[in-house]
Amino acid sequence: MNKQEIMRILPHRGGMLLMDEVTLDEDGAAVATYKVRGDEFFFDGHFPGNPVMPGVILCEIMAQTCCILLEGQKGVPMYTGLNKVKFKNPVRPGDVLKSTARITKRKRIFYFAEGRITANGSLCFSGEFSFAVLPEQKKEDNDDAE
């Protein structure tokens, strides 16, 4: 899938869409790539003169990769848990990331997954995570009456 096809599945846009392309492998895993440009918003302050991708952004990349596997599910996937998360090597501008995610279990609206991210062949992130696919809320559902 190219970026246009990814945007038909994920609601992320602009600086929060952190994938360039995605494929599904023979084992049913989603495999996404992302070229770290260096002009991403989070590098401005993390860290000046020594840019390192924040760990929370690596968690977001993993979530987006996993959500490709939820294509066709009605609702909005929301993170419900992160377990055994490890950050092994820093990610810097110019790195090419490869994130791989697979769903390991499903229980009603909950999906359990595992994944890893490498940069130029070195492991940067690994972990287990879960999602709940929640009904989409319309804006007026969140407005409080005065």
C-alpha positions in Angstrom: 0.0 0.0 0.0 1.2 3.5 -0.8 0.4 6.6 1.3 -2.9 7.2 -0.4 -4.1 3.7 0.3 -2.9 3.9 3.9 -4.9 7.1 4.4 -8.1 5.2 3.3 -7.6 3.0 6.4 -6.0 5.3 9.0 -7.4 8.7 10.0 -3.9 10.2 10.6 -2.8 13.0 8.4 0.1 15.5 8.2 2.9 15.0 10.7 1.1 12.2 12.5 1.0 9.8 9.5 4.2 7.9 10.2 4.3 5.4 7.3 5.4 5.6 3.7 4.2 2.2 2.6 2.9 -1.1 4.0 2.7 -4.7 2.9 1.2 -7.8 4.4 3.6 -10.7 4.6 2.7 -14.4 4.2 2.3 -14.9 8.0 -0.4 -12.2 8.2 1.9 -9.5 9.7 1.8 -5.9 8.6 5.2 -4.6 7.5 5.5 -0.8 7.2 8.4 1.4 6.2 9.1 5.0 7.1 12.0 7.2 6.0 12.9 9.6 8.9 13.4 12.9 7.2 14.6 15.0 10.2 12.0 17.8 9.7 9.4 16.0 11.8 7.8 18.2 14.5 9.2 16.2 17.5 12.9 16.7 16.5 12.6 20.5 17.3 12.9 19.9 21.0 14.1 16.2 21.3 17.0 16.9 21.5 18.4 20.2 20.0 21.7 19.4 18.4 21.3 15.7 19.0 17.9 14.7 17.4 16.5 11.4 18.7 13.0 10.1 17.9 11.0 10.0 21.1 10.0 6.5 22.4 6.3 7.5 22.4 6.6 8.2 18.6 8.0 4.6 18.1 4.9 3.4 20.1 2.7 5.4 17.7 4.4 3.9 14.6 3.8 0.5 16.0 0.1 1.3 16.7 -0.4 2.6 13.1 1.3 -0.5 11.7 -1.0 -2.8 13.7 -4.1 -0.8 12.8 -3.6 -1.7 9.2 -4.5 -5.2 10.3 -7.8 -4.0 11.7 -9.0 -2.8 8.3 -12.7 -3.4 7.9 -13.4 -3.3 11.6 -16.2 -0.8 12.5 -15.1 1.8 15.0 -11.9 3.5 16.2 -9.0 1.5 17.5 -7.6 2.9 20.7 -4.5 1.8 22.6 -5.4 -0.1 25.8 -2.1 -1.3 26.9 1.7 -1.6 26.3 3.7 -4.5 27.8 7.3 -5.6 27.7 8.2 -2.5 25.7 12.0 -2.2 25.1 13.9 0.6 23.4 17.2 -0.8 22.1 18.8 1.7 19.7 18.0 5.3 19.0 16.3 6.4 15.8 17.8 9.4 14.1 17.1 11.5 11.0 18.0 9.6 7.8 17.2 6.2 9.3 14.8 3.9 7.4 12.4 2.2 9.8 10.8 -1.1 9.2 7.9 -1.9 11.6 6.4 -5.3 11.8 3.2 -6.1 13.8 1.0 -9.2 14.1 -2.2 -9.8 16.0 -1.8 -12.6 18.5 -5.2 -12.8 20.0 -8.7 -11.3 19.8 -11.4 -11.2 22.6 -14.5 -9.4 21.5 -13.6 -5.7 20.9 -10.0 -6.3 22.2 -7.0 -7.1 20.0 -3.6 -8.2 21.3 -0.5 -7.8 19.2 3.3 -7.9 19.2 5.7 -6.0 17.1 9.2 -4.7 16.5 10.8 -1.8 14.7 14.3 -1.9 13.1 16.3 1.0 11.7 18.8 0.0 9.0 18.7 -3.6 10.3 19.2 -2.9 14.0 16.5 -3.5 16.6 15.1 -0.2 18.0 11.8 -1.2 19.6 9.9 -4.3 20.6 6.8 -4.9 22.6 3.4 -6.2 23.1 0.3 -4.1 23.0 -3.5 -4.1 22.9 -6.3 -2.2 21.4 -10.0 -1.8 21.8 -12.1 -1.0 18.7 -14.6 1.5 20.1 -17.7 2.8 18.4 -17.0 6.0 16.5 -18.4 9.1 18.4 -19.9 12.0 16.5 -18.8 15.4 17.6 -22.3 16.3 18.9 -22.1 13.1 21.2 -19.3 14.8 23.1 -20.9 18.3 23.4 -22.2 19.1 26.9 -25.6 20.9 27.0 -25.5 24.2 28.9 
